[in-house]
Amino acid sequence: MRLDNWKPNRQSNVPLHLQIEQHIKESIASGEWPVGTRLPSQRSLAASFGVNRSTVVTALDELNAAGLLEGNRGGGTRVVSGTWGILAAAKPPDWNAYVSSSIHRPNLPAVQEINRAEFQPGIIRLGTGELSPELLPQAGMQRLLQTMAQHRAPDLGYGEPGGDLGLRELIAERLRTLGISASPRSILIVSGALQALQLVSLGLMQPGSSVLLERPSYLYSVPVFQSAGMKLRGIPMDAEGIRDPLIASYARQSSGALLYTIPSFHNPTGILMSEARRQKLLDACSELSLPVLEDDVYRELWLETPPPLPLKSLDKKGMVVYMGSLSKMVSPGLRIGWIAGPEPVIDRLADLKMQTDYGSSQLSQWAAREWFSSGMHEEHMSSLRGMLRARRDAAAAMLDRHMGDLAEWQLPQGGFYIWLKLYNAPAPRLLFEAALKEGILLNPGHLYDPEAIDCLRLSYAYASMDELERGISRLAVIIRYLTISGN
């Protein structure tokens, strides 16, 4: 066979032996070196390519291993497979490299483990932040959908960027009852509040910006802002909510670009921000020209009296972007939420949403519109509040009975959560694993604040009454055992 004048590129970052290997593959694939061709000696190849013999040996060994060449000491080396062999020998893509280089961070390992464990048969989910299937309006929604289908077929095409106009008009009416003036044009329908956070992080903020938020906070458990290159800076709370005197100093120290808050029945602590604190928070942010993202998805889940009006109702300068959702009240599977804010902001987010998913589900928006307009929502919420109040009171009694000497907590006025602070907390990982072995799934406090290693988020919304009793009593036994045994 004839050798051409090809030489490996010594300035390339690709190792010489890999360049030689690729050159020989191309010679075989092009038919220049067909099956049966005997290659020159290793010394000849090394001289022709201008490299050491060891470099040629390494390249030939790889081609032998791939089944393209065959050689022995006495008979030399020859080509034994052609074009199809090269295709078959091609290495599969390294998907792990793609995964690890993605710009979107994965969930925390503990969150991934919780997500997997939630669907284990027989598991008692003491931390799940959603309504139990028995609290969802299954029968009412079924009747509504059947009635809707009898009258007219839903629109199966794409919708307008902002979402279904009829649904936005209904949401605008509901917001007016909360003191929020928002036209349908300043409202965007999103696929749940989590998508709203994603749109804000991608569409309104610069990479490297700092997001101020309560500490602890739900946002620490989801990497939505961090994936967009943001930093989270937690501000301590007291019984009335985020401590407003600290906002200015934290904002200046970290160059805060946005304040994210859950003022009503906070996740995970259940704290209800007082009316006075809301005004002080808004005043502090106004002085700093610091935009506010108000997450109000738990607002309607009050158990005794309605919470104070939203921050957005106090906003006279267009500083607050307001988020709501049906996921916590009606159906997490419906995937319907909304954002209300200044029109330029909503236009920007709507444009980004169209780039992302071309609009929320028309079917889900159709169902949500009919749900609100039928009057079924108010009926459902009245019933739901009563059932959640009974669950909260029962959970509090169980905690008193089984864990009164192990932890402290405050009774929430609404929402889903009781924030437990353990007196002598076992190591979080040890407690999580021990509970899981006993069929109990916990949400450890460090998911919401890295320093909250002695806390747990207990939800009374998902587990049944019987599961709550069994789960809390077992948990108390586990904590006592781990404490006595020294963790």
JODABEL-V351981 format. One record per helix or strand of 3 or more residues. SS is the DSSP state (a for helix, b for strand). FROM is the first residue (numbers start at 0). TO is the last residue. Records with the same first field share a line. If there is no record, write none. Layout:
# JODABEL-V351981
SS = FROM-TO, FROM-TO
This chain:
# JODABEL-V351981
a = 15-28, 41-48, 52-64, 82-88, 94-99, 108-116, 132-134, 137-150, 164-175, 183-185, 192-202, 217-220, 223-226, 243-253, 274-287, 310-313, 331-333, 342-356, 361-372, 375-402, 427-436, 444-446, 464-483
b = 68-71, 75-78, 186-189, 209-214, 230-237, 255-260, 291-294, 319-324, 336-339, 416-421, 454-458
